[in-house]
């Protein structure tokens, strides 16, 4: 009976070792799957980020081209107005200076009216 108990114990120990191997393999498989899932998720995130970045670049390019045209037109209009102002200044500048000097130099003293 001792031999039978010894064989039964040995069978149980073998079964326990086999169970430990199965558990170890399951842990390794789970760890590998978690790593694979993380790397796959990271790849998907990078792909999504690149896609959104490309969309943003095309949106920005589309909308800034309209702004550049408007900006160039505004620069042209501003330059035209500056040229007009300079022409008017050159034409009437000496007369304005003369009128200012005359107004400053011509003194007409006047006694203010005092009402009590």
The 8 nearest C-alpha neighbors of each residue, nearest first, counted from 0:
[[1, 3, 2, 4, 5, 6, 7, 8],
 [0, 2, 4, 3, 5, 6, 7, 8],
 [3, 1, 5, 0, 4, 6, 7, 8],
 [2, 4, 0, 6, 1, 5, 7, 8],
 [5, 3, 7, 1, 6, 2, 8, 0],
 [4, 6, 2, 8, 3, 7, 1, 9],
 [5, 7, 9, 3, 4, 8, 2, 10],
 [8, 6, 4, 10, 9, 5, 3, 11],
 [7, 9, 11, 5, 10, 6, 4, 12],
 [8, 10, 6, 12, 7, 11, 5, 13],
 [9, 11, 7, 13, 8, 12, 6, 14],
 [10, 12, 14, 8, 9, 13, 15, 7],
 [13, 11, 15, 9, 14, 10, 8, 16],
 [14, 12, 10, 16, 15, 11, 9, 17],
 [13, 15, 11, 17, 12, 16, 18, 10],
 [14, 16, 12, 18, 17, 13, 11, 19],
 [17, 15, 19, 13, 18, 14, 12, 20],
 [16, 18, 14, 20, 15, 19, 13, 21],
 [19, 17, 15, 21, 16, 20, 14, 22],
 [20, 18, 16, 22, 21, 17, 23, 15],
 [21, 19, 23, 17, 18, 22, 24, 16],
 [20, 22, 18, 24, 19, 23, 25, 17],
 [23, 21, 25, 19, 24, 20, 18, 26],
 [24, 22, 20, 26, 25, 21, 19, 27],
 [23, 25, 27, 21, 26, 22, 28, 20],
 [24, 26, 22, 28, 23, 27, 29, 21],
 [27, 25, 29, 23, 28, 24, 30, 22],
 [26, 28, 24, 30, 29, 25, 31, 23],
 [27, 29, 25, 31, 26, 30, 24, 32],
 [28, 30, 32, 26, 31, 27, 25, 33],
 [31, 29, 27, 33, 32, 28, 26, 34],
 [30, 32, 28, 34, 29, 33, 27, 35],
 [31, 33, 35, 29, 34, 30, 36, 28],
 [34, 32, 36, 30, 35, 31, 29, 37],
 [35, 33, 37, 31, 32, 36, 38, 30],
 [34, 36, 32, 38, 33, 37, 39, 31],
 [35, 37, 39, 33, 34, 38, 32, 40],
 [38, 36, 40, 34, 39, 35, 41, 33],
 [37, 39, 41, 35, 40, 36, 42, 34],
 [40, 38, 36, 42, 37, 41, 35, 43],
 [39, 41, 43, 37, 42, 38, 36, 44],
 [42, 40, 38, 44, 39, 43, 37, 45],
 [43, 41, 39, 45, 40, 44, 46, 38],
 [42, 44, 40, 46, 41, 45, 47, 39],
 [45, 43, 41, 47, 42, 46, 48, 40],
 [44, 46, 48, 42, 47, 43, 49, 41],
 [47, 45, 43, 49, 48, 44, 50, 42],
 [46, 48, 50, 44, 49, 45, 43, 51],
 [49, 47, 45, 51, 50, 46, 44, 52],
 [50, 48, 52, 46, 47, 51, 45, 53],
 [49, 51, 47, 53, 48, 52, 46, 54],
 [52, 50, 54, 48, 53, 49, 55, 47],
 [51, 53, 49, 55, 54, 50, 48, 56],
 [54, 52, 56, 50, 51, 55, 49, 57],
 [55, 53, 51, 57, 52, 56, 58, 50],
 [54, 56, 58, 52, 53, 57, 59, 51],
 [55, 57, 53, 59, 58, 54, 60, 52],
 [56, 58, 60, 54, 59, 55, 61, 53],
 [59, 57, 55, 61, 56, 60, 54, 62],
 [60, 58, 56, 62, 61, 57, 63, 55],
 [59, 61, 57, 63, 58, 62, 56, 64],
 [62, 60, 58, 59, 64, 63, 57, 65],
 [61, 63, 59, 64, 60, 65, 58, 66],
 [64, 62, 66, 65, 60, 61, 59, 67],
 [63, 65, 67, 66, 62, 61, 60, 68],
 [66, 64, 68, 63, 67, 62, 69, 61],
 [65, 67, 63, 69, 64, 68, 70, 62],
 [68, 66, 70, 64, 69, 65, 71, 63],
 [67, 69, 71, 65, 70, 66, 72, 64],
 [70, 68, 66, 72, 67, 71, 73, 65],
 [69, 71, 67, 73, 68, 72, 66, 74],
 [70, 72, 74, 68, 73, 69, 67, 75],
 [71, 73, 69, 75, 74, 70, 68, 76],
 [74, 72, 70, 76, 75, 71, 77, 69],
 [75, 73, 71, 77, 72, 76, 78, 70],
 [74, 76, 72, 78, 73, 77, 79, 71],
 [77, 75, 79, 73, 78, 74, 72, 80],
 [78, 76, 74, 80, 79, 75, 73, 81],
 [77, 79, 81, 75, 80, 76, 74, 82],
 [80, 78, 76, 82, 77, 81, 75, 83],
 [79, 81, 83, 77, 82, 78, 84, 76],
 [82, 80, 78, 84, 83, 79, 85, 77],
 [81, 83, 85, 79, 80, 84, 78, 86],
 [82, 84, 80, 86, 81, 85, 87, 79],
 [85, 83, 81, 87, 86, 82, 88, 80],
 [84, 86, 88, 82, 87, 83, 89, 81],
 [87, 85, 83, 89, 88, 84, 90, 82],
 [86, 88, 90, 84, 85, 89, 91, 83],
 [89, 87, 92, 85, 86, 91, 90, 84],
 [88, 90, 86, 92, 87, 91, 85, 93],
 [89, 91, 87, 88, 92, 86, 93, 94],
 [92, 90, 88, 94, 93, 89, 87, 95],
 [93, 91, 88, 95, 89, 94, 90, 96],
 [92, 94, 96, 95, 91, 97, 90, 89],
 [95, 93, 97, 96, 91, 92, 98, 90],
 [96, 94, 98, 92, 97, 93, 99, 91],
 [97, 95, 99, 93, 94, 98, 100, 92],
 [96, 98, 94, 100, 95, 99, 101, 93],
 [97, 99, 101, 95, 96, 100, 94, 102],
 [100, 98, 102, 96, 101, 97, 95, 103],
 [99, 101, 103, 97, 102, 98, 104, 96],
 [102, 100, 98, 104, 99, 103, 105, 97],
 [103, 101, 99, 100, 105, 104, 98, 106],
 [104, 102, 100, 101, 105, 99, 106, 98],
 [103, 105, 101, 102, 100, 106, 99, 107],
 [106, 104, 102, 103, 101, 107, 100, 108],
 [105, 107, 104, 108, 103, 102, 101, 109],
 [108, 106, 109, 105, 104, 110, 102, 103],
 [107, 109, 106, 110, 111, 105, 104, 103],
 [110, 108, 111, 107, 112, 106, 113, 105],
 [111, 109, 112, 108, 113, 107, 114, 106],
 [110, 112, 109, 113, 108, 114, 107, 115],
 [113, 111, 114, 110, 109, 115, 108, 107],
 [114, 112, 111, 115, 110, 109, 108, 107],
 [115, 113, 112, 111, 110, 109, 108, 107],
 [114, 113, 112, 111, 110, 109, 108, 107]]
